[in-house]
């Protein structure tokens, strides 16, 4: 059996970034927290934390943290059910928090509108980690979140990967920027295109390189880049004529001043919802809402 107090100490150290803040949060002495962690490590026979300037969980520690989060969600659902039975006395169920990792484009288009009604109905809160869709699964692997929108099709250990659909991206810019990329005959000039800056969401974003390889025939080219890691800033930079960039097709109707660099040339990104196999009832409700929202807004593969 795992000791609940030792697990809470482990979670507190990781959540608060160190032994001192964890001791304060738990109203314990620093020595007490250290002893609980040591006892848990001795019991399991392996290190759970990497101690240094920053404290982080080992692979074994991450597995235990995922377990702690699952237990907390299960307990919260039980308490919510019990409190629901006394609604006649004027009491209401408490709000429950679900941690998820979602890419910014999904969050700004289909994700929030799709899950908002369910969240309100069941008094659920979201703790959202915004990350590139190729990296959101790292937060699920570490136990930081209970589900993520990801491009990873292979289920991670203890998880399920459910296909959501395809998010289609178009390469857009102002007409003036597009004109600067063309030859006098109207064809796209690779040389002129690479002389124009690209507007990129962040340094993990590789969509523009995929576009250049698929539709221009350029692989690993060098070109000037703006980085704008916020959806509104990214779109504003494009509308201001600062460069060209990859925009979700779902967002294009809100950007009428932008046109395609190469007509009908797109990059399709297949998305999946990865979540724990053992889900609490509240997490199951979120999973169903996410799948329904994706089915309603994302393109579905022909094989679906």
N, C-alpha and C positions, 0 to 999 in steps of 0.2 A: 504493500500500500504506500502511496505517496502522501507525504505530510502536507496538508493544505497550507499551513503557515510557512513552510519552507518554499512552497511554490509561489505564494504571494510575495515573499521576499525577493525571489528571483525576478518575478514580473515587475516589482517596484524598482529594482535596480536598473533594469533595462528601460522601463518607461520613463524614469526620471533622470537617467544618464549617469548614475553613480551611486555609491553606497551612502554618502552623506545625505543627498536629497531623498533617497529611498527611506532612510531611517527617520527623517523628519516627516515624510508622508505617512509612515506607519506608526508614528509616535513611539519609536523604539530607539535604543542607543545604537551607535554605529557598530559596537561590538556584537550586539544581539543579531543584527542583520548579517554580519560577517559569519557568525556561528551557524546561522540557519543555512546560509549558502554552502558553507563547508560541510555541514552535516548531509545536505542533499547530494553534494558531489561525492562524498564518501560512500553514501548509500548506493549510488548508481555506479561508482567506480570510474568516473570520467569527469573531465572539466566541462563546466557549463558556461563559464564566462571567460572572456579574454580580458585581462586586467591591464590597463595602461592609462595613457592620457584620457582616452575615452574607453568606456566599458561596452563591450558588445557580446552577444551570445554566440557560442559555438554552434555547430550543427545540432548537437544533442540539446543544447539550450534552446534553440529555435523550435525544436520538436516539442519540448515541454511548454514553451510559451504558447504554441498553437493549442495545446491541450488545455492550458489555463483559460484561454479566450473562449474555447468551446464550452467549457464548464460554466463560465460566467454567463454565456448566452443562454444555456440550458436553465440555469438557476433564475435568470431574469424572466424567462418565459413562464416558469413555474410560479414565481411571485406575481407576475402579471395576471395569471389565471386565477390565483387566489384572491387578489385584490378586485378582480372583476366580479367576484361573487358577492361583494359588499357594496356594489354600486348604488344600491337603494339607500344606503346610509350617507350618500353624498360624497363618497370617496371615489377617486378616479385612479386608474392604473398609471404607474409611473412611466416616464419616457425611457425607452431603451435605445442604446447606441449600437450601430453596426458599422464596422470599419471596412472600407472598400478602396480599391485602387482602380482609377479610370483615366484613360487618356483624355486630354483636354478637348479634342474635337468631338468625341462622343458625349462628353459632359455638356458641351455647349449646344448640342443639337438634340439627340434623341433620348439620352439617358435620364436626365432630370425630369423632363415632362412625362416620361413613361412611368417613373416610380413614385412621383410626388403624391398622387391620390392614395396609393397604398400606404405610404409613410404616414400620412395624416390620419387615415382610417385606423391604423393599428398603433399609433403613437410611437413611431420609430424615428430615430435620428440617424443621420449619416455623418460619419467621420471620413472625409474623402481625401485620399492621397492622389494628387495629380502627377502622372508619370507617362512617359512615352509608351505606346501600346506594345513595343517590343521589350519593355522592361518592367511592366506592372507585376508580372509573376514573381519577381524577386521579393516583393512585399508579402505576397501570399506564402512563399517558401519560408520566409523568416518568421511567419506567424503574426506579422503586423496587421494583416487584414484577413477577413473571412472570405473574400471573393474579389475577382479582378477581371476587367475587360482586357484581353490580351490577344496577341497573334500566335501564341504557343498552342499548337493543336494537341501535343502529347500531354496527357494528364500527369501532373506531378504526383509524387507519392502521397497517398491519402486524399487525393483530389479527383474531381470530375471535370472534364473539359467539354462544354456543350456549345455547338456552333451557333453563332448569332446571326451571321450574314456578312455581307460585303460592304465596306465603306469605300466609295469611289471618290478619287481625287482628280481634280483638273488643274492644269498649269495655267494660272491666270496672271494678268498684269493690266495696266492701263493701256489704251490704244497707242499712246505715245511711246511707251516702253516697248511694246510689240513691234512698232514701226522701226525702232532703232535696231531690232534684232533681224530685220529682213534685208535682203538684197534689193536693188532697184526693180528686179523682176517680181518681187513679192515672196520669194522663197526664204525660209529660215536659214540664216547663215550661222553655222556653229561658232565661227570665229567672233562674229558680232554678238551672239548670245552670251558667250563666255566673257565678253567684255562688260556685260551688264550685271549688276549685283543681283544675287538671289536673296529673298527674304525667307529666313528659316526660323522655325519655332524655337528649337534649341539644338545643342550640339549632339544630341542623340538622334535627331531627326535625319533620316536618310532617304526620304521620299523623293527629294529633288534629284539625287544621284540615280535612283531607280528610273525616274522619268527620262533623264538624259541617256541612260543606257538603253532603255526600251524603244524610245521614239526618236532620238537624235543620233544614236550609235556612238555615244561618247562614254568611256569608262574611266572612272577616277580622274576626272578633269579638275583643273584648278580654275577657280572663278571667285570674284569678290562676294562676300556674304555679310548680310545683316542678320543679327539674332534678336528675335522679339518673343520671349517666352511668356506671352499672354495672348489669348485669342483676339481680344479687342485691339491690342497694340499691333499684332501681326497683320490683321486685316486693315488697320489704319495705314500701316506702312505701305501696303500694296496700293491702296486707294490714293496715297500721296505720290505715287510714282517712284517710290524708292527702289523698286526692282520687281522681279517675278517670283512667284511662289506657288506651292501646292495647296489648294483649297478644297475641302470636302464639297462634293457636289450638293450636299444638303444645305451648305451655307451660301452657295452661289446666288440664289434668288435675293439674298439680302445685300448683295454687292453688285448692283446693276451697272456700275461704271467700269467693271472689269471684263475683259474678253480673254478668250483662250489663245495661248501662244501657238499651239498646234491644234486646230479644230479636231474634235472627236478623239483626241489622244488622252487616255486616262491611265491611272494606276489604281488597281483594285487591291484592297487590303482586307483579308478575311479575318474576322474577329471571333473570339470565343469567350465564353464566361466560364472561368475556372473557379471552383469553390470546393470547400471541404466535403468529403463524402458524408460525414456525420454532421448534419445541419440541424440547428435548433428550428422550431416552428417559425420564428420570426425571420431567420435567414432563408428558410424555404419560401416564405412569402416574397422576399426580395428577389430570389432567384426566378420565381415565376413572373414577377413584374418586369424584370430585366429582359427575359426571353420574349415576353409579349411585346414590349416596346421595340426591341430590335427587329422582330418579325414585321412590325408595322412600318418601320422607317428604313431599314437597311435592305439593299438588294439581296435576293436569295440566290445561291448557286443553282445552276440548272439541274444538278443532281439531287437538290434538296426535295 
